[in-house]
Amino acid sequence: MSVDAVKKALSRMRALFKQMARREIRSIVNQDSEVDDELRAMMASLQRVE
């Protein structure tokens, strides 16, 4: 794969992950307005893992 093809594939994978994460979080919170807060908390906890 070319560098541009890899960049495009990674971009698509990130978008798919974001969509899937939002869908899963939406299924476990009480209100749609809580999705962004939960997603931020999840990303913050993943950044702390070493």
Secondary structure, 3 states (H helix, E strand, C coil): CCHHHHHHHHHHHHHHHHHHHHHHHHHHCCCHHHHHHHHHHHHHHHHHCC
